[in-house]
Each structure stands twice: as C-alpha cells, then as structure tokens.
Amino acid sequence: MAKDVMAYTLKQALAARVDDHIEIAVEAEDGTNLKIRASSEPLDALTGDLEAILDGDDSGEAA
C-alpha cells in the first residue's frame, strides 16, 4: 500500500447492490464515513482473502 493511506478502525459496514455495482457504506470509530463502489470481481477477491484470514484465525485458536 502507499505511504499516505489512512487507517481507520471499522465501526460498521453495510452493503447493497445499486444498478450494475455494489456499494459498501463504511463508518469508522472516529466518525469518518465513506462509500466504496465496486464491481463483483474485486469484491469476490476480497471475500476470498477475508475467508482465508478468518479460517486461519480459527485454526490458530484451536491449536
């Protein structure tokens, strides 16, 4: 990632399909709000990454 990327702690996120894309509304703990618009392809990749991370956490806790 670039050096100038801001990091926020997620408070809430909601997703909805709008026309030909998906929108994710995000609220950070500090009150910052943003909306992400994406096609299904990058979100499919993100979903796969998140599942791998969460599955790794579950197996790490069991060990």
mmCIF file as Biopython writes it, N, C-alpha, C and O atoms, coordinates in Angstrom:
data_model
#
loop_
_atom_site.group_PDB
_atom_site.id
_atom_site.type_symbol
_atom_site.label_atom_id
_atom_site.label_alt_id
_atom_site.label_comp_id
_atom_site.label_asym_id
_atom_site.label_entity_id
_atom_site.label_seq_id
_atom_site.pdbx_PDB_ins_code
_atom_site.Cartn_x
_atom_site.Cartn_y
_atom_site.Cartn_z
_atom_site.occupancy
_atom_site.B_iso_or_equiv
_atom_site.auth_seq_id
_atom_site.auth_asym_id
_atom_site.pdbx_PDB_model_num
ATOM 1   N N  . MET A ? 1  ? 0.829   -1.189  0.000   1.0 0.0 1  A 1 
ATOM 2   C CA . MET A ? 1  ? 0.000   0.000   0.000   1.0 0.0 1  A 1 
ATOM 3   C C  . MET A ? 1  ? 0.871   1.250   0.000   1.0 0.0 1  A 1 
ATOM 4   O O  . MET A ? 1  ? 2.035   1.219   0.401   1.0 0.0 1  A 1 
ATOM 5   N N  . ALA A ? 2  ? 0.293   2.322   -0.449  1.0 0.0 2  A 1 
ATOM 6   C CA . ALA A ? 2  ? 1.006   3.596   -0.476  1.0 0.0 2  A 1 
ATOM 7   C C  . ALA A ? 2  ? 1.226   4.127   0.929   1.0 0.0 2  A 1 
ATOM 8   O O  . ALA A ? 2  ? 0.477   3.799   1.850   1.0 0.0 2  A 1 
ATOM 9   N N  . LYS A ? 3  ? 2.262   4.955   1.094   1.0 0.0 3  A 1 
ATOM 10  C CA . LYS A ? 3  ? 2.595   5.505   2.403   1.0 0.0 3  A 1 
ATOM 11  C C  . LYS A ? 3  ? 1.514   6.423   2.947   1.0 0.0 3  A 1 
ATOM 12  O O  . LYS A ? 3  ? 1.358   6.531   4.164   1.0 0.0 3  A 1 
ATOM 13  N N  . ASP A ? 4  ? 0.760   7.089   2.072   1.0 0.0 4  A 1 
ATOM 14  C CA . ASP A ? 4  ? -0.204  8.087   2.509   1.0 0.0 4  A 1 
ATOM 15  C C  . ASP A ? 4  ? -1.613  7.526   2.750   1.0 0.0 4  A 1 
ATOM 16  O O  . ASP A ? 4  ? -2.579  8.289   2.775   1.0 0.0 4  A 1 
ATOM 17  N N  . VAL A ? 5  ? -1.740  6.231   2.923   1.0 0.0 5  A 1 
ATOM 18  C CA . VAL A ? 5  ? -3.039  5.602   3.160   1.0 0.0 5  A 1 
ATOM 19  C C  . VAL A ? 5  ? -3.418  5.766   4.630   1.0 0.0 5  A 1 
ATOM 20  O O  . VAL A ? 5  ? -2.620  5.483   5.524   1.0 0.0 5  A 1 
ATOM 21  N N  . MET A ? 6  ? -4.637  6.224   4.865   1.0 0.0 6  A 1 
ATOM 22  C CA . MET A ? 6  ? -5.136  6.382   6.233   1.0 0.0 6  A 1 
ATOM 23  C C  . MET A ? 6  ? -5.706  5.043   6.708   1.0 0.0 6  A 1 
ATOM 24  O O  . MET A ? 6  ? -6.332  4.321   5.932   1.0 0.0 6  A 1 
ATOM 25  N N  . ALA A ? 7  ? -5.490  4.721   7.965   1.0 0.0 7  A 1 
ATOM 26  C CA . ALA A ? 7  ? -6.036  3.503   8.564   1.0 0.0 7  A 1 
ATOM 27  C C  . ALA A ? 7  ? -7.128  3.904   9.550   1.0 0.0 7  A 1 
ATOM 28  O O  . ALA A ? 7  ? -6.925  4.788   10.382  1.0 0.0 7  A 1 
ATOM 29  N N  . TYR A ? 8  ? -8.265  3.265   9.459   1.0 0.0 8  A 1 
ATOM 30  C CA . TYR A ? 8  ? -9.403  3.529   10.334  1.0 0.0 8  A 1 
ATOM 31  C C  . TYR A ? 8  ? -9.842  2.233   10.986  1.0 0.0 8  A 1 
ATOM 32  O O  . TYR A ? 8  ? -9.691  1.162   10.398  1.0 0.0 8  A 1 
ATOM 33  N N  . THR A ? 9  ? -10.381 2.312   12.187  1.0 0.0 9  A 1 
ATOM 34  C CA . THR A ? 9  ? -10.960 1.145   12.844  1.0 0.0 9  A 1 
ATOM 35  C C  . THR A ? 9  ? -12.434 1.100   12.482  1.0 0.0 9  A 1 
ATOM 36  O O  . THR A ? 9  ? -13.166 2.066   12.698  1.0 0.0 9  A 1 
ATOM 37  N N  . LEU A ? 10 ? -12.860 -0.016  11.936  1.0 0.0 10 A 1 
ATOM 38  C CA . LEU A ? 10 ? -14.231 -0.180  11.456  1.0 0.0 10 A 1 
ATOM 39  C C  . LEU A ? 10 ? -15.221 -0.241  12.604  1.0 0.0 10 A 1 
ATOM 40  O O  . LEU A ? 10 ? -15.046 -1.003  13.555  1.0 0.0 10 A 1 
ATOM 41  N N  . LYS A ? 11 ? -16.261 0.571   12.504  1.0 0.0 11 A 1 
ATOM 42  C CA . LYS A ? 11 ? -17.361 0.519   13.460  1.0 0.0 11 A 1 
ATOM 43  C C  . LYS A ? 11 ? -18.529 -0.247  12.856  1.0 0.0 11 A 1 
ATOM 44  O O  . LYS A ? 11 ? -19.150 -1.082  13.514  1.0 0.0 11 A 1 
ATOM 45  N N  . GLN A ? 12 ? -18.819 0.053   11.587  1.0 0.0 12 A 1 
ATOM 46  C CA . GLN A ? 12 ? -19.976 -0.556  10.937  1.0 0.0 12 A 1 
ATOM 47  C C  . GLN A ? 12 ? -19.782 -0.520  9.427   1.0 0.0 12 A 1 
ATOM 48  O O  . GLN A ? 12 ? -19.166 0.406   8.901   1.0 0.0 12 A 1 
ATOM 49  N N  . ALA A ? 13 ? -20.303 -1.519  8.732   1.0 0.0 13 A 1 
ATOM 50  C CA . ALA A ? 13 ? -20.283 -1.540  7.275   1.0 0.0 13 A 1 
ATOM 51  C C  . ALA A ? 13 ? -21.568 -2.171  6.768   1.0 0.0 13 A 1 
ATOM 52  O O  . ALA A ? 13 ? -22.035 -3.173  7.309   1.0 0.0 13 A 1 
ATOM 53  N N  . LEU A ? 14 ? -22.128 -1.586  5.738   1.0 0.0 14 A 1 
ATOM 54  C CA . LEU A ? 14 ? -23.340 -2.090  5.114   1.0 0.0 14 A 1 
ATOM 55  C C  . LEU A ? 14 ? -23.115 -2.185  3.613   1.0 0.0 14 A 1 
ATOM 56  O O  . LEU A ? 14 ? -22.407 -1.355  3.042   1.0 0.0 14 A 1 
ATOM 57  N N  . ALA A ? 15 ? -23.703 -3.179  2.967   1.0 0.0 15 A 1 
ATOM 58  C CA . ALA A ? 15 ? -23.525 -3.353  1.530   1.0 0.0 15 A 1 
ATOM 59  C C  . ALA A ? 15 ? -24.881 -3.439  0.837   1.0 0.0 15 A 1 
ATOM 60  O O  . ALA A ? 15 ? -25.857 -3.931  1.404   1.0 0.0 15 A 1 
ATOM 61  N N  . ALA A ? 16 ? -24.921 -2.945  -0.412  1.0 0.0 16 A 1 
ATOM 62  C CA . ALA A ? 16 ? -26.153 -3.006  -1.212  1.0 0.0 16 A 1 
ATOM 63  C C  . ALA A ? 16 ? -25.790 -3.022  -2.691  1.0 0.0 16 A 1 
ATOM 64  O O  . ALA A ? 16 ? -24.797 -2.425  -3.106  1.0 0.0 16 A 1 
ATOM 65  N N  . ARG A ? 17 ? -26.607 -3.713  -3.478  1.0 0.0 17 A 1 
ATOM 66  C CA . ARG A ? 17 ? -26.421 -3.673  -4.933  1.0 0.0 17 A 1 
ATOM 67  C C  . ARG A ? 17 ? -27.160 -2.442  -5.444  1.0 0.0 17 A 1 
ATOM 68  O O  . ARG A ? 17 ? -28.323 -2.222  -5.105  1.0 0.0 17 A 1 
ATOM 69  N N  . VAL A ? 18 ? -26.475 -1.637  -6.266  1.0 0.0 18 A 1 
ATOM 70  C CA . VAL A ? 18 ? -27.052 -0.439  -6.857  1.0 0.0 18 A 1 
ATOM 71  C C  . VAL A ? 18 ? -26.758 -0.488  -8.352  1.0 0.0 18 A 1 
ATOM 72  O O  . VAL A ? 18 ? -25.603 -0.389  -8.768  1.0 0.0 18 A 1 
ATOM 73  N N  . ASP A ? 19 ? -27.789 -0.639  -9.141  1.0 0.0 19 A 1 
ATOM 74  C CA . ASP A ? 19 ? -27.639 -0.757  -10.593 1.0 0.0 19 A 1 
ATOM 75  C C  . ASP A ? 19 ? -26.655 -1.875  -10.928 1.0 0.0 19 A 1 
ATOM 76  O O  . ASP A ? 19 ? -26.911 -3.038  -10.614 1.0 0.0 19 A 1 
ATOM 77  N N  . ASP A ? 20 ? -25.521 -1.529  -11.569 1.0 0.0 20 A 1 
ATOM 78  C CA . ASP A ? 20 ? -24.579 -2.550  -12.034 1.0 0.0 20 A 1 
ATOM 79  C C  . ASP A ? 20 ? -23.366 -2.723  -11.122 1.0 0.0 20 A 1 
ATOM 80  O O  . ASP A ? 20 ? -22.375 -3.335  -11.520 1.0 0.0 20 A 1 
ATOM 81  N N  . HIS A ? 21 ? -23.438 -2.185  -9.902  1.0 0.0 21 A 1 
ATOM 82  C CA . HIS A ? 21 ? -22.303 -2.300  -8.993  1.0 0.0 21 A 1 
ATOM 83  C C  . HIS A ? 21 ? -22.780 -2.530  -7.557  1.0 0.0 21 A 1 
ATOM 84  O O  . HIS A ? 21 ? -23.979 -2.524  -7.277  1.0 0.0 21 A 1 
ATOM 85  N N  . ILE A ? 22 ? -21.835 -2.729  -6.671  1.0 0.0 22 A 1 
ATOM 86  C CA . ILE A ? 22 ? -22.132 -2.927  -5.251  1.0 0.0 22 A 1 
ATOM 87  C C  . ILE A ? 22 ? -21.552 -1.736  -4.502  1.0 0.0 22 A 1 
ATOM 88  O O  . ILE A ? 22 ? -20.436 -1.302  -4.787  1.0 0.0 22 A 1 
ATOM 89  N N  . GLU A ? 23 ? -22.304 -1.212  -3.548  1.0 0.0 23 A 1 
ATOM 90  C CA . GLU A ? 23 ? -21.831 -0.117  -2.714  1.0 0.0 23 A 1 
ATOM 91  C C  . GLU A ? 23 ? -21.693 -0.598  -1.280  1.0 0.0 23 A 1 
ATOM 92  O O  . GLU A ? 23 ? -22.580 -1.264  -0.745  1.0 0.0 23 A 1 
ATOM 93  N N  . ILE A ? 24 ? -20.572 -0.253  -0.666  1.0 0.0 24 A 1 
ATOM 94  C CA . ILE A ? 24 ? -20.337 -0.570  0.740   1.0 0.0 24 A 1 
ATOM 95  C C  . ILE A ? 24 ? -20.182 0.749   1.475   1.0 0.0 24 A 1 
ATOM 96  O O  . ILE A ? 24 ? -19.255 1.515   1.210   1.0 0.0 24 A 1 
ATOM 97  N N  . ALA A ? 25 ? -21.098 1.009   2.403   1.0 0.0 25 A 1 
ATOM 98  C CA . ALA A ? 25 ? -21.010 2.199   3.241   1.0 0.0 25 A 1 
ATOM 99  C C  . ALA A ? 25 ? -20.275 1.809   4.511   1.0 0.0 25 A 1 
ATOM 100 O O  . ALA A ? 25 ? -20.628 0.829   5.166   1.0 0.0 25 A 1 
ATOM 101 N N  . VAL A ? 26 ? -19.243 2.587   4.860   1.0 0.0 26 A 1 
ATOM 102 C CA . VAL A ? 26 ? -18.374 2.270   5.981   1.0 0.0 26 A 1 
ATOM 103 C C  . VAL A ? 26 ? -18.372 3.434   6.960   1.0 0.0 26 A 1 
ATOM 104 O O  . VAL A ? 26 ? -18.266 4.593   6.561   1.0 0.0 26 A 1 
ATOM 105 N N  . GLU A ? 27 ? -18.491 3.112   8.256   1.0 0.0 27 A 1 
ATOM 106 C CA . GLU A ? 27 ? -18.342 4.105   9.304   1.0 0.0 27 A 1 
ATOM 107 C C  . GLU A ? 27 ? -17.187 3.673   10.195  1.0 0.0 27 A 1 
ATOM 108 O O  . GLU A ? 27 ? -17.147 2.537   10.667  1.0 0.0 27 A 1 
ATOM 109 N N  . ALA A ? 28 ? -16.247 4.588   10.422  1.0 0.0 28 A 1 
ATOM 110 C CA . ALA A ? 28 ? -15.119 4.316   11.299  1.0 0.0 28 A 1 
ATOM 111 C C  . ALA A ? 28 ? -15.461 4.766   12.710  1.0 0.0 28 A 1 
ATOM 112 O O  . ALA A ? 28 ? -16.385 5.552   12.919  1.0 0.0 28 A 1 
ATOM 113 N N  . GLU A ? 29 ? -14.700 4.256   13.680  1.0 0.0 29 A 1 
ATOM 114 C CA . GLU A ? 29 ? -14.945 4.616   15.077  1.0 0.0 29 A 1 
ATOM 115 C C  . GLU A ? 29 ? -14.804 6.109   15.338  1.0 0.0 29 A 1 
ATOM 116 O O  . GLU A ? 29 ? -15.433 6.636   16.256  1.0 0.0 29 A 1 
ATOM 117 N N  . ASP A ? 30 ? -13.979 6.806   14.534  1.0 0.0 30 A 1 
ATOM 118 C CA . ASP A ? 30 ? -13.804 8.243   14.740  1.0 0.0 30 A 1 
ATOM 119 C C  . ASP A ? 30 ? -14.891 9.072   14.053  1.0 0.0 30 A 1 
ATOM 120 O O  . ASP A ? 30 ? -14.824 10.301  14.060  1.0 0.0 30 A 1 
ATOM 121 N N  . GLY A ? 31 ? -15.893 8.411   13.461  1.0 0.0 31 A 1 
ATOM 122 C CA . GLY A ? 31 ? -16.997 9.102   12.812  1.0 0.0 31 A 1 
ATOM 123 C C  . GLY A ? 31 ? -16.807 9.323   11.323  1.0 0.0 31 A 1 
ATOM 124 O O  . GLY A ? 31 ? -17.719 9.812   10.657  1.0 0.0 31 A 1 
ATOM 125 N N  . THR A ? 32 ? -15.649 8.978   10.783  1.0 0.0 32 A 1 
ATOM 126 C CA . THR A ? 32 ? -15.408 9.108   9.343   1.0 0.0 32 A 1 
ATOM 127 C C  . THR A ? 32 ? -16.329 8.158   8.600   1.0 0.0 32 A 1 
ATOM 128 O O  . THR A ? 32 ? -16.452 6.991   8.971   1.0 0.0 32 A 1 
ATOM 129 N N  . ASN A ? 33 ? -16.982 8.655   7.546   1.0 0.0 33 A 1 
ATOM 130 C CA . ASN A ? 33 ? -17.865 7.847   6.709   1.0 0.0 33 A 1 
ATOM 131 C C  . ASN A ? 33 ? -17.349 7.861   5.283   1.0 0.0 33 A 1 
ATOM 132 O O  . ASN A ? 33 ? -16.884 8.890   4.794   1.0 0.0 33 A 1 
ATOM 133 N N  . LEU A ? 34 ? -17.430 6.731   4.623   1.0 0.0 34 A 1 
ATOM 134 C CA . LEU A ? 34 ? -17.087 6.676   3.215   1.0 0.0 34 A 1 
ATOM 135 C C  . LEU A ? 34 ? -17.897 5.597   2.528   1.0 0.0 34 A 1 
ATOM 136 O O  . LEU A ? 34 ? -18.443 4.693   3.161   1.0 0.0 34 A 1 
ATOM 137 N N  . LYS A ? 35 ? -17.955 5.721   1.211   1.0 0.0 35 A 1 
ATOM 138 C CA . LYS A ? 35 ? -18.685 4.746   0.412   1.0 0.0 35 A 1 
ATOM 139 C C  . LYS A ? 35 ? -17.744 4.199   -0.643  1.0 0.0 35 A 1 
ATOM 140 O O  . LYS A ? 35 ? -17.035 4.951   -1.313  1.0 0.0 35 A 1 
ATOM 141 N N  . ILE A ? 36 ? -17.745 2.890   -0.783  1.0 0.0 36 A 1 
ATOM 142 C CA . ILE A ? 36 ? -16.916 2.210   -1.772  1.0 0.0 36 A 1 
ATOM 143 C C  . ILE A ? 36 ? -17.847 1.643   -2.834  1.0 0.0 36 A 1 
ATOM 144 O O  . ILE A ? 36 ? -18.834 0.981   -2.514  1.0 0.0 36 A 1 
ATOM 145 N N  . ARG A ? 37 ? -17.532 1.903   -4.090  1.0 0.0 37 A 1 
ATOM 146 C CA . ARG A ? 37 ? -18.295 1.336   -5.206  1.0 0.0 37 A 1 
ATOM 147 C C  . ARG A ? 37 ? -17.386 0.372   -5.950  1.0 0.0 37 A 1 
ATOM 148 O O  . ARG A ? 37 ? -16.234 0.695   -6.243  1.0 0.0 37 A 1 
ATOM 149 N N  . ALA A ? 38 ? -17.905 -0.815  -6.256  1.0 0.0 38 A 1 
ATOM 150 C CA . ALA A ? 38 ? -17.076 -1.811  -6.936  1.0 0.0 38 A 1 
ATOM 151 C C  . ALA A ? 38 ? -17.943 -2.775  -7.726  1.0 0.0 38 A 1 
ATOM 152 O O  . ALA A ? 38 ? -19.124 -2.966  -7.438  1.0 0.0 38 A 1 
ATOM 153 N N  . SER A ? 39 ? -17.318 -3.379  -8.736  1.0 0.0 39 A 1 
ATOM 154 C CA . SER A ? 39 ? -17.967 -4.473  -9.447  1.0 0.0 39 A 1 
ATOM 155 C C  . SER A ? 39 ? -17.766 -5.739  -8.612  1.0 0.0 39 A 1 
ATOM 156 O O  . SER A ? 39 ? -17.077 -5.711  -7.592  1.0 0.0 39 A 1 
ATOM 157 N N  . SER A ? 40 ? -18.355 -6.820  -9.038  1.0 0.0 40 A 1 
ATOM 158 C CA . SER A ? 40 ? -18.280 -8.043  -8.249  1.0 0.0 40 A 1 
ATOM 159 C C  . SER A ? 40 ? -16.882 -8.673  -8.249  1.0 0.0 40 A 1 
ATOM 160 O O  . SER A ? 40 ? -16.532 -9.376  -7.301  1.0 0.0 40 A 1 
ATOM 161 N N  . GLU A ? 41 ? -16.072 -8.436  -9.298  1.0 0.0 41 A 1 
ATOM 162 C CA . GLU A ? 41 ? -14.770 -9.095  -9.385  1.0 0.0 41 A 1 
ATOM 163 C C  . GLU A ? 41 ? -13.843 -8.742  -8.225  1.0 0.0 41 A 1 
ATOM 164 O O  . GLU A ? 41 ? -13.340 -9.659  -7.575  1.0 0.0 41 A 1 
ATOM 165 N N  . PRO A ? 42 ? -13.585 -7.463  -7.926  1.0 0.0 42 A 1 
ATOM 166 C CA . PRO A ? 42 ? -12.686 -7.187  -6.802  1.0 0.0 42 A 1 
ATOM 167 C C  . PRO A ? 42 ? -13.285 -7.592  -5.459  1.0 0.0 42 A 1 
ATOM 168 O O  . PRO A ? 42 ? -12.550 -7.919  -4.528  1.0 0.0 42 A 1 
ATOM 169 N N  . LEU A ? 43 ? -14.601 -7.572  -5.354  1.0 0.0 43 A 1 
ATOM 170 C CA . LEU A ? 43 ? -15.239 -7.982  -4.101  1.0 0.0 43 A 1 
ATOM 171 C C  . LEU A ? 43 ? -15.162 -9.489  -3.908  1.0 0.0 43 A 1 
ATOM 172 O O  . LEU A ? 43 ? -15.039 -9.962  -2.778  1.0 0.0 43 A 1 
ATOM 173 N N  . ASP A ? 44 ? -15.232 -10.249 -5.002  1.0 0.0 44 A 1 
ATOM 174 C CA . ASP A ? 44 ? -15.032 -11.705 -4.909  1.0 0.0 44 A 1 
ATOM 175 C C  . ASP A ? 44 ? -13.628 -12.015 -4.389  1.0 0.0 44 A 1 
ATOM 176 O O  . ASP A ? 44 ? -13.452 -12.890 -3.542  1.0 0.0 44 A 1 
ATOM 177 N N  . ALA A ? 45 ? -12.631 -11.290 -4.902  1.0 0.0 45 A 1 
ATOM 178 C CA . ALA A ? 45 ? -11.255 -11.492 -4.443  1.0 0.0 45 A 1 
ATOM 179 C C  . ALA A ? 45 ? -11.126 -11.120 -2.970  1.0 0.0 45 A 1 
ATOM 180 O O  . ALA A ? 45 ? -10.478 -11.835 -2.205  1.0 0.0 45 A 1 
ATOM 181 N N  . LEU A ? 46 ? -11.734 -10.012 -2.567  1.0 0.0 46 A 1 
ATOM 182 C CA . LEU A ? 46 ? -11.685 -9.584  -1.171  1.0 0.0 46 A 1 
ATOM 183 C C  . LEU A ? 46 ? -12.364 -10.603 -0.270  1.0 0.0 46 A 1 
ATOM 184 O O  . LEU A ? 46 ? -11.864 -10.911 0.811   1.0 0.0 46 A 1 
ATOM 185 N N  . THR A ? 47 ? -13.495 -11.123 -0.709  1.0 0.0 47 A 1 
ATOM 186 C CA . THR A ? 47 ? -14.203 -12.139 0.071   1.0 0.0 47 A 1 
ATOM 187 C C  . THR A ? 47 ? -13.316 -13.366 0.275   1.0 0.0 47 A 1 
ATOM 188 O O  . THR A ? 47 ? -13.257 -13.916 1.374   1.0 0.0 47 A 1 
ATOM 189 N N  . GLY A ? 48 ? -12.629 -13.791 -0.781  1.0 0.0 48 A 1 
ATOM 190 C CA . GLY A ? 48 ? -11.718 -14.932 -0.661  1.0 0.0 48 A 1 
ATOM 191 C C  . GLY A ? 48 ? -10.593 -14.654 0.326   1.0 0.0 48 A 1 
ATOM 192 O O  . GLY A ? 48 ? -10.237 -15.518 1.127   1.0 0.0 48 A 1 
ATOM 193 N N  . ASP A ? 49 ? -10.032 -13.446 0.267   1.0 0.0 49 A 1 
ATOM 194 C CA . ASP A ? 49 ? -8.967  -13.076 1.206   1.0 0.0 49 A 1 
ATOM 195 C C  . ASP A ? 49 ? -9.480  -13.102 2.643   1.0 0.0 49 A 1 
ATOM 196 O O  . ASP A ? 49 ? -8.825  -13.652 3.529   1.0 0.0 49 A 1 
ATOM 197 N N  . LEU A ? 50 ? -10.647 -12.509 2.874   1.0 0.0 50 A 1 
ATOM 198 C CA . LEU A ? 50 ? -11.205 -12.458 4.230   1.0 0.0 50 A 1 
ATOM 199 C C  . LEU A ? 50 ? -11.515 -13.847 4.759   1.0 0.0 50 A 1 
ATOM 200 O O  . LEU A ? 50 ? -11.260 -14.135 5.929   1.0 0.0 50 A 1 
ATOM 201 N N  . GLU A ? 51 ? -12.067 -14.719 3.907   1.0 0.0 51 A 1 
ATOM 202 C CA . GLU A ? 51 ? -12.364 -16.086 4.341   1.0 0.0 51 A 1 
ATOM 203 C C  . GLU A ? 51 ? -11.080 -16.814 4.728   1.0 0.0 51 A 1 
ATOM 204 O O  . GLU A ? 51 ? -11.050 -17.534 5.726   1.0 0.0 51 A 1 
ATOM 205 N N  . ALA A ? 52 ? -10.023 -16.629 3.944   1.0 0.0 52 A 1 
ATOM 206 C CA . ALA A ? 52 ? -8.744  -17.282 4.252   1.0 0.0 52 A 1 
ATOM 207 C C  . ALA A ? 52 ? -8.186  -16.773 5.573   1.0 0.0 52 A 1 
ATOM 208 O O  . ALA A ? 52 ? -7.684  -17.558 6.378   1.0 0.0 52 A 1 
ATOM 209 N N  . ILE A ? 53 ? -8.271  -15.467 5.802   1.0 0.0 53 A 1 
ATOM 210 C CA . ILE A ? 53 ? -7.776  -14.889 7.055   1.0 0.0 53 A 1 
ATOM 211 C C  . ILE A ? 53 ? -8.581  -15.413 8.238   1.0 0.0 53 A 1 
ATOM 212 O O  . ILE A ? 53 ? -8.010  -15.838 9.243   1.0 0.0 53 A 1 
ATOM 213 N N  . LEU A ? 54 ? -9.899  -15.384 8.121   1.0 0.0 54 A 1 
ATOM 214 C CA . LEU A ? 54 ? -10.751 -15.828 9.227   1.0 0.0 54 A 1 
ATOM 215 C C  . LEU A ? 54 ? -10.602 -17.319 9.485   1.0 0.0 54 A 1 
ATOM 216 O O  . LEU A ? 54 ? -10.603 -17.749 10.638  1.0 0.0 54 A 1 
ATOM 217 N N  . ASP A ? 55 ? -10.475 -18.110 8.433   1.0 0.0 55 A 1 
ATOM 218 C CA . ASP A ? 55 ? -10.263 -19.552 8.596   1.0 0.0 55 A 1 
ATOM 219 C C  . ASP A ? 55 ? -8.920  -19.808 9.270   1.0 0.0 55 A 1 
ATOM 220 O O  . ASP A ? 55 ? -8.804  -20.711 10.099  1.0 0.0 55 A 1 
ATOM 221 N N  . GLY A ? 56 ? -7.908  -19.020 8.921   1.0 0.0 56 A 1 
ATOM 222 C CA . GLY A ? 56 ? -6.595  -19.149 9.544   1.0 0.0 56 A 1 
ATOM 223 C C  . GLY A ? 56 ? -6.660  -18.804 11.020  1.0 0.0 56 A 1 
ATOM 224 O O  . GLY A ? 56 ? -6.009  -19.462 11.831  1.0 0.0 56 A 1 
ATOM 225 N N  . ASP A ? 57 ? -7.436  -17.778 11.394  1.0 0.0 57 A 1 
ATOM 226 C CA . ASP A ? 57 ? -7.593  -17.399 12.799  1.0 0.0 57 A 1 
ATOM 227 C C  . ASP A ? 57 ? -8.256  -18.521 13.585  1.0 0.0 57 A 1 
ATOM 228 O O  . ASP A ? 57 ? -7.852  -18.825 14.708  1.0 0.0 57 A 1 
ATOM 229 N N  . ASP A ? 58 ? -9.289  -19.142 12.982  1.0 0.0 58 A 1 
ATOM 230 C CA . ASP A ? 58 ? -9.998  -20.221 13.678  1.0 0.0 58 A 1 
ATOM 231 C C  . ASP A ? 58 ? -9.069  -21.399 13.923  1.0 0.0 58 A 1 
ATOM 232 O O  . ASP A ? 58 ? -9.067  -21.976 15.010  1.0 0.0 58 A 1 
ATOM 233 N N  . SER A ? 59 ? -8.277  -21.758 12.913  1.0 0.0 59 A 1 
ATOM 234 C CA . SER A ? 59 ? -7.393  -22.914 13.106  1.0 0.0 59 A 1 
ATOM 235 C C  . SER A ? 59 ? -6.268  -22.574 14.074  1.0 0.0 59 A 1 
ATOM 236 O O  . SER A ? 59 ? -5.777  -23.453 14.782  1.0 0.0 59 A 1 
ATOM 237 N N  . GLY A ? 60 ? -5.851  -21.304 14.115  1.0 0.0 60 A 1 
ATOM 238 C CA . GLY A ? 60 ? -4.811  -20.899 15.051  1.0 0.0 60 A 1 
ATOM 239 C C  . GLY A ? 60 ? -5.289  -20.937 16.479  1.0 0.0 60 A 1 
ATOM 240 O O  . GLY A ? 60 ? -4.505  -21.242 17.378  1.0 0.0 60 A 1 
ATOM 241 N N  . GLU A ? 61 ? -6.570  -20.634 16.722  1.0 0.0 61 A 1 
ATOM 242 C CA . GLU A ? 61 ? -7.113  -20.671 18.075  1.0 0.0 61 A 1 
ATOM 243 C C  . GLU A ? 61 ? -7.263  -22.100 18.571  1.0 0.0 61 A 1 
ATOM 244 O O  . GLU A ? 61 ? -7.152  -22.360 19.769  1.0 0.0 61 A 1 
ATOM 245 N N  . ALA A ? 62 ? -7.516  -23.027 17.652  1.0 0.0 62 A 1 
ATOM 246 C CA . ALA A ? 62 ? -7.732  -24.401 18.055  1.0 0.0 62 A 1 
ATOM 247 C C  . ALA A ? 62 ? -6.427  -25.096 18.420  1.0 0.0 62 A 1 
ATOM 248 O O  . ALA A ? 62 ? -6.426  -26.092 19.143  1.0 0.0 62 A 1 
ATOM 249 N N  . ALA A ? 63 ? -5.315  -24.564 17.917  1.0 0.0 63 A 1 
ATOM 250 C CA . ALA A ? 63 ? -4.023  -25.226 18.177  1.0 0.0 63 A 1 
ATOM 251 C C  . ALA A ? 63 ? -3.506  -24.966 19.564  1.0 0.0 63 A 1 
ATOM 252 O O  . ALA A ? 63 ? -2.436  -25.456 19.925  1.0 0.0 63 A 1 
#
